[in-house]
Amino acid sequence: EWLWSSRDESAGHLRRYTRQSLRAVIEKSGFELLYINYYQCLLFPLVAISRMIGRSRESAGKMEETPGKVVNNVLSWVTQFEVKMTRMGVRFPWGSTLVAVMRKV
């Protein structure tokens, strides 16, 4: 919850989850959880700093939405690297986003 920001509101989010709280909601809803992992682990420090600064300065949130071309290319490379690590079976201990795959039982 401490990462909650105006970006969540503009995306229509209602809440943020931890791995454990999302697992509980999925299982309570009658789904079988097949996979759950955090995403954006490697960029998490930047996200956390941006969200904290964004609470006092609206311009920080706008910078997160529209980084310059060079910064965007670096962030994209980091994200692609993280996706490759995930495909190799790496499970991240934290991140700004959760990914879950489930099946109705």
C-alpha positions, -999 to +999 in steps of 0.1 A: +000+000+000+028+024+007+035+026-031+000+039-038+002+070-060-018+090-084-006+065-111-027+039-094-057+062-093-054+071-130-051+034-139-083+026-120-067+005-094-086-002-062-058-016-040-022-029-041-013-064-030+016-083-015+023-117-028+006-133+003-025-111+001-030-117-036-025-154-031-052-154-004-077-135-026-071-158-056-075-190-035-106-176-017-121-168-051-120-205-062-090-203-085-059-225-085-028-204-084-004-217-110+023-189-108+029-157-090+059-135-091+068-099-085+077-078-116+098-046-118+122-058-090+153-043-106+137-009-111+119-010-077+143+015-060+136+040-087+098+034-085+099+037-047+118+070-048+096+084-076+064+075-057+077+091-024+089+123-042+056+123-062+036+127-030+052+161-024+059+171-060+035+164-088+063+169-114+080+137-102+050+116-113+050+132-147+087+125-151+080+088-143+054+088-171+076+105-197+113+099-192+137+111-219+147+089-247+181+078-233+166+071-198+136+052-215+161+030-234+180+021-203+148+014-184+136-007-213+168-027-213+166-034-176+130-045-180+139-068-209+167-083-188+143-089-159+118-107-183+147-130-195+156-138-159+120-146-151+118-170-181+149-187-166+130-193-134+141-164-112+115-155-086+119-120-073+114-112-036+098-078-043+087-055-071+062-028-079+039-052-097+026-087-093+020-112-121-003-141-114-015-170-136-044-190-123-070-216-133-107-219-123-112-251-104 
